[in-house]
């Protein structure tokens, strides 16, 4: 029989360091999510202001 786990080797690092790595990646992903949200809100707000400004400039009512 072929053992598929035969090549697995221990890393030698303590478990606390492994969990710290995953926690730091989690924090990084959360901050990236907030950055994307702020950027999206900025783009939407800028587009809305430009559209309203153009409507006022060309005298569109409605």
C-alpha positions in Angstrom: 0.0 0.0 0.0 1.2 3.5 -0.8 1.3 5.9 2.2 0.4 9.4 1.0 1.5 11.0 4.3 5.0 9.5 4.1 6.5 12.8 2.9 5.0 14.9 5.7 7.8 16.2 8.0 7.4 18.2 11.1 8.4 21.9 10.8 10.1 22.1 14.2 8.2 25.3 15.0 6.1 25.6 18.1 2.3 25.7 17.7 2.2 29.2 19.1 4.1 30.6 16.2 1.9 28.7 13.7 -1.2 30.2 15.2 0.4 33.7 15.3 1.1 33.5 11.6 -2.6 32.7 10.9 -3.7 35.5 13.2 -1.4 38.0 11.4 -2.8 36.9 8.0 -6.3 37.4 9.4 -5.6 40.9 10.6 -4.0 41.7 7.2 -7.1 40.5 5.3 -9.4 42.5 7.6 -7.4 45.7 7.0 -7.5 45.0 3.2 -11.3 44.7 3.4 -11.6 48.1 5.1 -9.2 49.7 2.6 -11.4 48.3 -0.3 -14.5 49.6 1.4 -13.1 53.1 1.8 -11.8 53.2 -1.8 -15.2 52.0 -3.1 -17.0 54.7 -1.1 -14.6 57.3 -2.3 -15.2 56.3 -6.0 -19.0 56.3 -5.6 -19.0 59.6 -3.8 -16.7 61.2 -6.4 -18.8 59.9 -9.3 -22.0 61.2 -7.7 -20.5 64.6 -7.1 -19.2 64.8 -10.7 -22.6 63.7 -12.1 -24.4 66.3 -10.0 -21.9 69.0 -11.0 -22.3 68.2 -14.7 -26.1 68.3 -14.4 -25.9 71.7 -12.8 -23.4 72.9 -15.3 -25.6 72.0 -18.3 -28.8 73.1 -16.6 -30.5 69.8 -16.4 -33.6 69.8 -14.1 -35.2 66.8 -12.7 
